[in-house]
Amino acid sequence: MTRAKIVAGNWKMHMDLEEGKALTSEILKQLPDGGSTIILGTPFIHLATIAPMLTSHNNVVVAAQNCHQEASGAYTGEISAAMIASTGAKAVILGHSERRSYFAESDEMIYNKTKAALSQGLQPIVCVGESLELREAGEHLSFVATQLKKSLFGLSGSDFDKVVIAYEPVWAIGTGKTASPEQAQEMHAHIRKVVAEAYDSETGDKVSILYGGSVKPSNAVEIFGKPDVDGGLIGGASLNADDFIAIVKALS
């Protein structure tokens, strides 16, 4: 089964609006024809400006990095899925390890955020991944399976089909460390198996699973060459157009 190939950039809390526009323009200028879906995960303030810049590129969309689980209300400083969709954004990154750690987001909260995103036609990119302590204790596979169960498996099959999963080994985010291609493949295959057991083999086969953890032009080809790796969620390298485009080309 052919799965969607995706390279998603996560800009995190970097760049003001003019810098974001300049980076987007440079990425679009260098973008190869066709191929993978490209997602630019920008800060909220960029969404309404960058979305119109992408209208002539069918395979490039903008994504938010978070959304609130409620449709509206007295939640000062928060952004709803409907607000995100109104900007022209098409996707939202949910459950990133930094959100889980710094803002105490639980699996149950991420499940509710995923439902909120789906209700507004946004594609959720839902992150899972283990700490170094869990990996060294040999508990990484069971931990990620539990994250998947609590964060996603309450969805109907038709809703789950709209979800992208991103595996991010927490110990490899912003550290310069990278899971070996074999470690990435092991976890991606495990995720696919867990999804198949929860839904069915077809669902497991067709879900796109991205690797996120210090992907760089120097290691992207080897990581993306593994059979269950369908692309990447790119952090630091997404802030440089040359590096980001090199990673996009590595998936082509």
C-alpha atoms as an extended CHARMM CRD file, in Angstrom:
* protein
*
       252  EXT
         1         1  MET       CA              0.0000000000        0.0000000000        0.0000000000  PROA      1               0.0000000000
         2         2  THR       CA              1.2580000000        3.4540000000       -0.9100000000  PROA      2               0.0000000000
         3         3  ARG       CA              1.4340000000        5.7200000000        2.1180000000  PROA      3               0.0000000000
         4         4  ALA       CA              1.6620000000        9.5090000000        2.1220000000  PROA      4               0.0000000000
         5         5  LYS       CA              5.2630000000       10.6810000000        2.3370000000  PROA      5               0.0000000000
         6         6  ILE       CA              5.5250000000       13.7760000000        4.5310000000  PROA      6               0.0000000000
         7         7  VAL       CA              8.2170000000       16.1810000000        5.6530000000  PROA      7               0.0000000000
         8         8  ALA       CA              6.9040000000       18.4720000000        8.3910000000  PROA      8               0.0000000000
         9         9  GLY       CA              8.9270000000       21.3420000000        9.7830000000  PROA      9               0.0000000000
        10        10  ASN       CA              8.3760000000       22.3480000000       13.4150000000  PROA      10              0.0000000000
        11        11  TRP       CA              9.5920000000       25.9120000000       13.8140000000  PROA      11              0.0000000000
        12        12  LYS       CA              8.8220000000       25.9060000000       17.5510000000  PROA      12              0.0000000000
        13        13  MET       CA              9.1540000000       29.3920000000       19.1260000000  PROA      13              0.0000000000
        14        14  HSD       CA             11.4970000000       30.8300000000       16.5040000000  PROA      14              0.0000000000
        15        15  MET       CA             11.3250000000       33.7050000000       14.0240000000  PROA      15              0.0000000000
        16        16  ASP       CA              9.1760000000       36.7930000000       13.9200000000  PROA      16              0.0000000000
        17        17  LEU       CA              6.6230000000       37.2550000000       11.1540000000  PROA      17              0.0000000000
        18        18  GLU       CA              8.9650000000       38.8060000000        8.6000000000  PROA      18              0.0000000000
        19        19  GLU       CA             11.5810000000       36.1250000000        9.2030000000  PROA      19              0.0000000000
        20        20  GLY       CA              8.9250000000       33.4390000000        8.7890000000  PROA      20              0.0000000000
        21        21  LYS       CA              7.7600000000       34.9460000000        5.4990000000  PROA      21              0.0000000000
        22        22  ALA       CA             11.3390000000       35.0860000000        4.2330000000  PROA      22              0.0000000000
        23        23  LEU       CA             12.0040000000       31.4600000000        5.1630000000  PROA      23              0.0000000000
        24        24  THR       CA              8.7820000000       30.3390000000        3.5000000000  PROA      24              0.0000000000
        25        25  SER       CA              9.6580000000       32.2220000000        0.2980000000  PROA      25              0.0000000000
        26        26  GLU       CA             13.0960000000       30.6330000000        0.1940000000  PROA      26              0.0000000000
        27        27  ILE       CA             11.6860000000       27.1340000000        0.7730000000  PROA      27              0.0000000000
        28        28  LEU       CA              9.1320000000       27.5920000000       -1.9940000000  PROA      28              0.0000000000
        29        29  LYS       CA             11.8200000000       28.8930000000       -4.3540000000  PROA      29              0.0000000000
        30        30  GLN       CA             13.9030000000       25.7410000000       -3.8920000000  PROA      30              0.0000000000
        31        31  LEU       CA             11.0710000000       23.2250000000       -3.6460000000  PROA      31              0.0000000000
        32        32  PRO       CA             11.3950000000       20.2540000000       -6.0280000000  PROA      32              0.0000000000
        33        33  ASP       CA              8.4250000000       19.4040000000       -8.2250000000  PROA      33              0.0000000000
        34        34  GLY       CA              5.8040000000       16.9650000000       -6.9170000000  PROA      34              0.0000000000
        35        35  GLY       CA              6.6650000000       14.2000000000       -4.5220000000  PROA      35              0.0000000000
        36        36  SER       CA              6.1810000000       14.4790000000       -0.7950000000  PROA      36              0.0000000000
        37        37  THR       CA              3.6920000000       16.5260000000        1.1750000000  PROA      37              0.0000000000
        38        38  ILE       CA              5.4410000000       19.4510000000        2.8600000000  PROA      38              0.0000000000
        39        39  ILE       CA              4.0610000000       20.8620000000        6.1150000000  PROA      39              0.0000000000
        40        40  LEU       CA              5.3240000000       24.0700000000        7.7000000000  PROA      40              0.0000000000
        41        41  GLY       CA              4.5560000000       24.0150000000       11.4280000000  PROA      41              0.0000000000
        42        42  THR       CA              4.7080000000       27.6910000000       12.3360000000  PROA      42              0.0000000000
        43        43  PRO       CA              3.9200000000       29.8050000000       15.3980000000  PROA      43              0.0000000000
        44        44  PHE       CA              0.2690000000       30.9320000000       15.5810000000  PROA      44              0.0000000000
        45        45  ILE       CA              1.0590000000       34.4890000000       14.4820000000  PROA      45              0.0000000000
        46        46  HSD       CA              2.3820000000       33.2500000000       11.1180000000  PROA      46              0.0000000000
        47        47  LEU       CA             -0.5730000000       31.1170000000       10.0400000000  PROA      47              0.0000000000
        48        48  ALA       CA             -2.8510000000       33.6600000000        8.3730000000  PROA      48              0.0000000000
        49        49  THR       CA              0.0740000000       35.2620000000        6.5370000000  PROA      49              0.0000000000
        50        50  ILE       CA              1.8270000000       32.1250000000        5.3390000000  PROA      50              0.0000000000
        51        51  ALA       CA             -1.2640000000       30.1240000000        4.2890000000  PROA      51              0.0000000000
        52        52  PRO       CA             -1.9690000000       32.4090000000        1.2770000000  PROA      52              0.0000000000
        53        53  MET       CA              1.6770000000       32.0940000000        0.2020000000  PROA      53              0.0000000000
        54        54  LEU       CA              1.1170000000       28.3610000000       -0.3340000000  PROA      54              0.0000000000
        55        55  THR       CA             -2.0460000000       28.3980000000       -2.4440000000  PROA      55              0.0000000000
        56        56  SER       CA             -0.2240000000       27.7200000000       -5.7240000000  PROA      56              0.0000000000
        57        57  HSD       CA              1.6370000000       24.7500000000       -4.2240000000  PROA      57              0.0000000000
        58        58  ASN       CA             -0.7310000000       21.8000000000       -3.9140000000  PROA      58              0.0000000000
        59        59  ASN       CA              1.6690000000       19.7340000000       -1.8300000000  PROA      59              0.0000000000
        60        60  VAL       CA              2.6060000000       22.4310000000        0.7280000000  PROA      60              0.0000000000
        61        61  VAL       CA              0.4280000000       23.3590000000        3.7160000000  PROA      61              0.0000000000
        62        62  VAL       CA              0.8310000000       25.2670000000        6.9590000000  PROA      62              0.0000000000
        63        63  ALA       CA              0.1970000000       23.7420000000       10.3960000000  PROA      63              0.0000000000
        64        64  ALA       CA             -0.1940000000       25.0720000000       13.9150000000  PROA      64              0.0000000000
        65        65  GLN       CA              1.9170000000       23.6060000000       16.6990000000  PROA      65              0.0000000000
        66        66  ASN       CA             -0.9130000000       23.1370000000       19.1890000000  PROA      66              0.0000000000
        67        67  CYS       CA             -4.6100000000       23.8000000000       19.7460000000  PROA      67              0.0000000000
        68        68  HSD       CA             -6.9670000000       23.9040000000       22.7110000000  PROA      68              0.0000000000
        69        69  GLN       CA             -9.3140000000       20.9950000000       23.2710000000  PROA      69              0.0000000000
        70        70  GLU       CA            -12.4080000000       23.1720000000       23.8100000000  PROA      70              0.0000000000
        71        71  ALA       CA            -14.2960000000       24.8350000000       20.9630000000  PROA      71              0.0000000000
        72        72  SER       CA            -14.3660000000       28.2230000000       22.7060000000  PROA      72              0.0000000000
        73        73  GLY       CA            -14.5000000000       29.7820000000       26.1490000000  PROA      73              0.0000000000
        74        74  ALA       CA            -12.6840000000       31.7370000000       28.8180000000  PROA      74              0.0000000000
        75        75  TYR       CA             -9.2220000000       30.3000000000       28.1290000000  PROA      75              0.0000000000
        76        76  THR       CA             -7.0220000000       33.3800000000       27.9980000000  PROA      76              0.0000000000
        77        77  GLY       CA             -4.1030000000       32.9980000000       25.6200000000  PROA      77              0.0000000000
        78        78  GLU       CA             -5.3470000000       29.7710000000       24.0300000000  PROA      78              0.0000000000
        79        79  ILE       CA             -6.2310000000       29.0830000000       20.3810000000  PROA      79              0.0000000000
        80        80  SER       CA             -9.0860000000       26.8510000000       19.2500000000  PROA      80              0.0000000000
        81        81  ALA       CA             -9.0730000000       24.4580000000       16.3180000000  PROA      81              0.0000000000
        82        82  ALA       CA            -11.7260000000       26.6010000000       14.6110000000  PROA      82              0.0000000000
        83        83  MET       CA             -9.4850000000       29.6650000000       14.8960000000  PROA      83              0.0000000000
        84        84  ILE       CA             -6.6180000000       27.7180000000       13.3450000000  PROA      84              0.0000000000
        85        85  ALA       CA             -8.7770000000       26.4390000000       10.4860000000  PROA      85              0.0000000000
        86        86  SER       CA            -10.0270000000       29.9830000000        9.7930000000  PROA      86              0.0000000000
        87        87  THR       CA             -6.4690000000       31.0620000000        8.8930000000  PROA      87              0.0000000000
        88        88  GLY       CA             -6.1980000000       28.5490000000        6.0590000000  PROA      88              0.0000000000
        89        89  ALA       CA             -4.0390000000       26.1390000000        8.0440000000  PROA      89              0.0000000000
        90        90  LYS       CA             -4.6300000000       22.4700000000        7.2120000000  PROA      90              0.0000000000
        91        91  ALA       CA             -2.9170000000       20.5980000000       10.0500000000  PROA      91              0.0000000000
        92        92  VAL       CA             -1.8550000000       20.8020000000       13.6750000000  PROA      92              0.0000000000
        93        93  ILE       CA              0.9950000000       19.1980000000       15.6250000000  PROA      93              0.0000000000
        94        94  LEU       CA             -0.2950000000       17.6900000000       18.8770000000  PROA      94              0.0000000000
        95        95  GLY       CA              1.3460000000       16.0380000000       21.8660000000  PROA      95              0.0000000000
        96        96  HSD       CA              4.9030000000       17.0980000000       21.1270000000  PROA      96              0.0000000000
        97        97  SER       CA              7.1960000000       16.0160000000       23.9400000000  PROA      97              0.0000000000
        98        98  GLU       CA              7.8470000000       19.6490000000       24.8320000000  PROA      98              0.0000000000
        99        99  ARG       CA              4.1030000000       20.2040000000       25.2940000000  PROA      99              0.0000000000
       100       100  ARG       CA              3.8300000000       17.0380000000       27.3570000000  PROA      100             0.0000000000
       101       101  SER       CA              6.8070000000       18.0180000000       29.5190000000  PROA      101             0.0000000000
       102       102  TYR       CA              6.6170000000       21.7980000000       29.8940000000  PROA      102             0.0000000000
       103       103  PHE       CA              2.8190000000       22.1310000000       29.9200000000  PROA      103             0.0000000000
       104       104  ALA       CA              1.8460000000       18.8160000000       31.5440000000  PROA      104             0.0000000000
       105       105  GLU       CA             -0.2670000000       17.6570000000       28.6220000000  PROA      105             0.0000000000
       106       106  SER       CA             -1.6340000000       14.1750000000       29.2930000000  PROA      106             0.0000000000
       107       107  ASP       CA             -2.5430000000       11.4910000000       26.7900000000  PROA      107             0.0000000000
       108       108  GLU       CA             -6.2100000000       12.1280000000       27.5700000000  PROA      108             0.0000000000
       109       109  MET       CA             -5.8020000000       15.8410000000       26.8200000000  PROA      109             0.0000000000
       110       110  ILE       CA             -4.0870000000       15.0310000000       23.5210000000  PROA      110             0.0000000000
       111       111  TYR       CA             -6.9700000000       12.7100000000       22.6230000000  PROA      111             0.0000000000
       112       112  ASN       CA             -9.4330000000       15.5560000000       23.1900000000  PROA      112             0.0000000000
       113       113  LYS       CA             -7.2740000000       17.9620000000       21.2040000000  PROA      113             0.0000000000
       114       114  THR       CA             -7.1430000000       15.4400000000       18.3720000000  PROA      114             0.0000000000
       115       115  LYS       CA            -10.9340000000       15.2150000000       18.3160000000  PROA      115             0.0000000000
       116       116  ALA       CA            -11.1630000000       19.0130000000       18.3230000000  PROA      116             0.0000000000
       117       117  ALA       CA             -8.7650000000       19.2410000000       15.3760000000  PROA      117             0.0000000000
       118       118  LEU       CA            -10.6490000000       16.6080000000       13.3940000000  PROA      118             0.0000000000
       119       119  SER       CA            -13.9500000000       18.3970000000       14.0210000000  PROA      119             0.0000000000
       120       120  GLN       CA            -12.5460000000       21.4030000000       12.1410000000  PROA      120             0.0000000000
       121       121  GLY       CA            -11.0580000000       19.4570000000        9.2480000000  PROA      121             0.0000000000
       122       122  LEU       CA             -7.4820000000       19.7670000000       10.4630000000  PROA      122             0.0000000000
       123       123  GLN       CA             -5.0690000000       16.8670000000       10.0610000000  PROA      123             0.0000000000
       124       124  PRO       CA             -3.5930000000       15.9560000000       13.4670000000  PROA      124             0.0000000000
       125       125  ILE       CA              0.0910000000       15.0490000000       13.5980000000  PROA      125             0.0000000000
       126       126  VAL       CA              0.1840000000       13.2560000000       16.9390000000  PROA      126             0.0000000000
       127       127  CYS       CA              3.5540000000       12.7570000000       18.6210000000  PROA      127             0.0000000000
       128       128  VAL       CA              4.6140000000        9.8290000000       20.7700000000  PROA      128             0.0000000000
       129       129  GLY       CA              7.9830000000        8.8130000000       22.1520000000  PROA      129             0.0000000000
       130       130  GLU       CA              9.9720000000        7.6410000000       25.1400000000  PROA      130             0.0000000000
       131       131  SER       CA             12.6320000000        9.0690000000       27.4300000000  PROA      131             0.0000000000
       132       132  LEU       CA             16.1560000000        7.7000000000       27.6250000000  PROA      132             0.0000000000
       133       133  GLU       CA             15.3630000000        6.1420000000       31.0150000000  PROA      133             0.0000000000
       134       134  LEU       CA             12.4600000000        4.1560000000       29.5600000000  PROA      134             0.0000000000
       135       135  ARG       CA             14.5360000000        2.9950000000       26.6070000000  PROA      135             0.0000000000
       136       136  GLU       CA             17.4160000000        1.8920000000       28.8020000000  PROA      136             0.0000000000
       137       137  ALA       CA             14.9350000000        0.0330000000       31.0250000000  PROA      137             0.0000000000
       138       138  GLY       CA             13.5790000000       -1.8050000000       27.9830000000  PROA      138             0.0000000000
       139       139  GLU       CA             10.1340000000       -0.2760000000       28.4490000000  PROA      139             0.0000000000
       140       140  HSD       CA             10.0960000000        1.9020000000       25.3160000000  PROA      140             0.0000000000
       141       141  LEU       CA              7.8460000000       -0.3430000000       23.2340000000  PROA      141             0.0000000000
       142       142  SER       CA              5.1750000000       -0.8050000000       25.8870000000  PROA      142             0.0000000000
       143       143  PHE       CA              5.3020000000        2.9010000000       26.8190000000  PROA      143             0.0000000000
       144       144  VAL       CA              4.6690000000        4.0590000000       23.2530000000  PROA      144             0.0000000000
       145       145  ALA       CA              1.8900000000        1.4840000000       22.8460000000  PROA      145             0.0000000000
       146       146  THR       CA              0.1800000000        2.9510000000       25.9200000000  PROA      146             0.0000000000
       147       147  GLN       CA              0.5900000000        6.4840000000       24.5670000000  PROA      147             0.0000000000
       148       148  LEU       CA             -1.0660000000        5.4270000000       21.3130000000  PROA      148             0.0000000000
       149       149  LYS       CA             -3.9170000000        3.6960000000       23.1040000000  PROA      149             0.0000000000
       150       150  LYS       CA             -4.7210000000        6.6670000000       25.3360000000  PROA      150             0.0000000000
       151       151  SER       CA             -4.0370000000        9.4200000000       22.7940000000  PROA      151             0.0000000000
       152       152  LEU       CA             -5.7030000000        7.9450000000       19.7150000000  PROA      152             0.0000000000
       153       153  PHE       CA             -7.4650000000        4.6150000000       19.9580000000  PROA      153             0.0000000000
       154       154  GLY       CA            -10.7960000000        6.0570000000       21.0590000000  PROA      154             0.0000000000
       155       155  LEU       CA            -11.1970000000        7.4600000000       17.5480000000  PROA      155             0.0000000000
       156       156  SER       CA            -13.4160000000        5.7870000000       14.9930000000  PROA      156             0.0000000000
       157       157  GLY       CA            -11.6340000000        4.0760000000       12.1290000000  PROA      157             0.0000000000
       158       158  SER       CA            -12.6470000000        6.8060000000        9.6870000000  PROA      158             0.0000000000
       159       159  ASP       CA            -11.2540000000        9.5090000000       11.9830000000  PROA      159             0.0000000000
       160       160  PHE       CA             -8.0730000000        7.5710000000       12.6880000000  PROA      160             0.0000000000
       161       161  ASP       CA             -7.4580000000        7.3630000000        8.9220000000  PROA      161             0.0000000000
       162       162  LYS       CA             -6.9510000000       11.1580000000        8.9410000000  PROA      162             0.0000000000
       163       163  VAL       CA             -4.2130000000       11.0660000000       11.5900000000  PROA      163             0.0000000000
       164       164  VAL       CA             -0.4450000000       11.1530000000       11.0610000000  PROA      164             0.0000000000
       165       165  ILE       CA              1.7630000000        9.7350000000       13.8290000000  PROA      165             0.0000000000
       166       166  ALA       CA              5.1830000000       11.1720000000       14.6270000000  PROA      166             0.0000000000
       167       167  TYR       CA              7.6130000000        9.0770000000       16.6540000000  PROA      167             0.0000000000
       168       168  GLU       CA             10.0520000000       11.2850000000       18.5140000000  PROA      168             0.0000000000
       169       169  PRO       CA             12.5210000000        9.6270000000       20.8720000000  PROA      169             0.0000000000
       170       170  VAL       CA             12.6390000000       12.2960000000       23.5650000000  PROA      170             0.0000000000
       171       171  TRP       CA             16.3140000000       11.6280000000       24.1520000000  PROA      171             0.0000000000
       172       172  ALA       CA             17.1000000000       12.6160000000       20.5490000000  PROA      172             0.0000000000
       173       173  ILE       CA             15.2880000000       15.9760000000       20.4080000000  PROA      173             0.0000000000
       174       174  GLY       CA             17.5870000000       18.9640000000       20.3590000000  PROA      174             0.0000000000
       175       175  THR       CA             20.4340000000       16.8840000000       21.7550000000  PROA      175             0.0000000000
       176       176  GLY       CA             22.2460000000       16.1360000000       18.5320000000  PROA      176             0.0000000000
       177       177  LYS       CA             21.6750000000       12.4450000000       19.2300000000  PROA      177             0.0000000000
       178       178  THR       CA             19.7000000000       10.4390000000       16.7290000000  PROA      178             0.0000000000
       179       179  ALA       CA             18.1100000000        7.0410000000       16.9790000000  PROA      179             0.0000000000
       180       180  SER       CA             19.9110000000        4.7250000000       14.6160000000  PROA      180             0.0000000000
       181       181  PRO       CA             17.9810000000        3.8710000000       11.4460000000  PROA      181             0.0000000000
       182       182  GLU       CA             17.5030000000        0.4030000000       12.9380000000  PROA      182             0.0000000000
       183       183  GLN       CA             16.0700000000        1.8300000000       16.1750000000  PROA      183             0.0000000000
       184       184  ALA       CA             13.7380000000        4.0780000000       14.2010000000  PROA      184             0.0000000000
       185       185  GLN       CA             12.5900000000        1.1770000000       12.0480000000  PROA      185             0.0000000000
       186       186  GLU       CA             11.9900000000       -1.0340000000       15.0810000000  PROA      186             0.0000000000
       187       187  MET       CA              9.7110000000        1.5380000000       16.7090000000  PROA      187             0.0000000000
       188       188  HSD       CA              7.8950000000        2.4760000000       13.5070000000  PROA      188             0.0000000000
       189       189  ALA       CA              7.1800000000       -1.1880000000       12.7740000000  PROA      189             0.0000000000
       190       190  HSD       CA              6.0060000000       -1.6070000000       16.3730000000  PROA      190             0.0000000000
       191       191  ILE       CA              3.6650000000        1.3890000000       16.0660000000  PROA      191             0.0000000000
       192       192  ARG       CA              2.2380000000       -0.0100000000       12.8550000000  PROA      192             0.0000000000
       193       193  LYS       CA              1.6550000000       -3.3910000000       14.5350000000  PROA      193             0.0000000000
       194       194  VAL       CA             -0.0480000000       -1.7820000000       17.5470000000  PROA      194             0.0000000000
       195       195  VAL       CA             -2.3260000000        0.2360000000       15.2430000000  PROA      195             0.0000000000
       196       196  ALA       CA             -3.1830000000       -2.8960000000       13.2470000000  PROA      196             0.0000000000
       197       197  GLU       CA             -4.1100000000       -4.7330000000       16.4390000000  PROA      197             0.0000000000
       198       198  ALA       CA             -6.3220000000       -1.8590000000       17.5920000000  PROA      198             0.0000000000
       199       199  TYR       CA             -8.0430000000       -1.3350000000       14.2240000000  PROA      199             0.0000000000
       200       200  ASP       CA             -7.1110000000       -3.6800000000       11.3730000000  PROA      200             0.0000000000
       201       201  SER       CA             -4.1400000000       -4.5410000000        9.1770000000  PROA      201             0.0000000000
       202       202  GLU       CA             -5.2080000000       -2.1650000000        6.4190000000  PROA      202             0.0000000000
       203       203  THR       CA             -5.2770000000        0.7500000000        8.8650000000  PROA      203             0.0000000000
       204       204  GLY       CA             -1.8720000000       -0.2230000000       10.1830000000  PROA      204             0.0000000000
       205       205  ASP       CA             -0.4860000000       -0.4450000000        6.6610000000  PROA      205             0.0000000000
       206       206  LYS       CA             -1.7150000000        2.9520000000        5.5040000000  PROA      206             0.0000000000
       207       207  VAL       CA             -1.0190000000        5.2260000000        8.4980000000  PROA      207             0.0000000000
       208       208  SER       CA              1.9190000000        7.5580000000        7.8160000000  PROA      208             0.0000000000
       209       209  ILE       CA              4.5120000000        7.4680000000       10.6000000000  PROA      209             0.0000000000
       210       210  LEU       CA              7.1410000000       10.2090000000       10.7190000000  PROA      210             0.0000000000
       211       211  TYR       CA             10.4640000000       10.1150000000       12.5420000000  PROA      211             0.0000000000
       212       212  GLY       CA             11.3310000000       13.1760000000       14.6180000000  PROA      212             0.0000000000
       213       213  GLY       CA             14.6460000000       13.4040000000       16.3920000000  PROA      213             0.0000000000
       214       214  SER       CA             17.5770000000       15.4630000000       15.0730000000  PROA      214             0.0000000000
       215       215  VAL       CA             17.0190000000       14.6340000000       11.4000000000  PROA      215             0.0000000000
       216       216  LYS       CA             19.6660000000       16.3760000000        9.2850000000  PROA      216             0.0000000000
       217       217  PRO       CA             20.6700000000       16.3140000000        5.6090000000  PROA      217             0.0000000000
       218       218  SER       CA             23.5380000000       14.0060000000        6.5940000000  PROA      218             0.0000000000
       219       219  ASN       CA             21.3210000000       11.2550000000        8.0330000000  PROA      219             0.0000000000
       220       220  ALA       CA             17.9590000000       11.7530000000        6.3040000000  PROA      220             0.0000000000
       221       221  VAL       CA             18.5290000000        9.3720000000        3.3770000000  PROA      221             0.0000000000
       222       222  GLU       CA             19.4570000000        6.4670000000        5.6450000000  PROA      222             0.0000000000
       223       223  ILE       CA             16.5710000000        7.0650000000        8.0620000000  PROA      223             0.0000000000
       224       224  PHE       CA             13.9900000000        7.5870000000        5.3090000000  PROA      224             0.0000000000
       225       225  GLY       CA             15.2390000000        4.4600000000        3.5640000000  PROA      225             0.0000000000
       226       226  LYS       CA             13.7060000000        2.2280000000        6.2460000000  PROA      226             0.0000000000
       227       227  PRO       CA             10.4490000000        0.5880000000        5.1110000000  PROA      227             0.0000000000
       228       228  ASP       CA              8.2120000000        1.8390000000        7.9200000000  PROA      228             0.0000000000
       229       229  VAL       CA              9.5440000000        5.4180000000        8.0300000000  PROA      229             0.0000000000
       230       230  ASP       CA              7.2960000000        7.6500000000        5.9290000000  PROA      230             0.0000000000
       231       231  GLY       CA              9.0460000000       10.9610000000        6.4500000000  PROA      231             0.0000000000
       232       232  GLY       CA             10.1080000000       13.2670000000        9.2280000000  PROA      232             0.0000000000
       233       233  LEU       CA              9.0620000000       15.8600000000       11.7650000000  PROA      233             0.0000000000
       234       234  ILE       CA             11.9870000000       18.2260000000       11.5120000000  PROA      234             0.0000000000
       235       235  GLY       CA             13.0240000000       20.6440000000       14.2470000000  PROA      235             0.0000000000
       236       236  GLY       CA             16.2110000000       22.7010000000       14.0040000000  PROA      236             0.0000000000
       237       237  ALA       CA             16.9380000000       21.8540000000       10.3740000000  PROA      237             0.0000000000
       238       238  SER       CA             13.5420000000       23.2430000000        9.3300000000  PROA      238             0.0000000000
       239       239  LEU       CA             14.7470000000       26.7570000000       10.2070000000  PROA      239             0.0000000000
       240       240  ASN       CA             17.2740000000       26.7190000000        7.3640000000  PROA      240             0.0000000000
       241       241  ALA       CA             15.8590000000       26.5380000000        3.8440000000  PROA      241             0.0000000000
       242       242  ASP       CA             18.8660000000       24.7260000000        2.3580000000  PROA      242             0.0000000000
       243       243  ASP       CA             18.8500000000       22.0600000000        5.0620000000  PROA      243             0.0000000000
       244       244  PHE       CA             15.0940000000       21.6250000000        4.9600000000  PROA      244             0.0000000000
       245       245  ILE       CA             15.0300000000       21.2650000000        1.1800000000  PROA      245             0.0000000000
       246       246  ALA       CA             17.8950000000       18.7460000000        1.3340000000  PROA      246             0.0000000000
       247       247  ILE       CA             15.7880000000       16.6630000000        3.7440000000  PROA      247             0.0000000000
       248       248  VAL       CA             12.7360000000       16.9870000000        1.4660000000  PROA      248             0.0000000000
       249       249  LYS       CA             14.8420000000       15.7370000000       -1.4600000000  PROA      249             0.0000000000
       250       250  ALA       CA             16.0830000000       12.8260000000        0.6680000000  PROA      250             0.0000000000
       251       251  LEU       CA             12.5020000000       11.5470000000        0.8540000000  PROA      251             0.0000000000
       252       252  SER       CA             11.8330000000       11.9090000000       -2.8850000000  PROA      252             0.0000000000
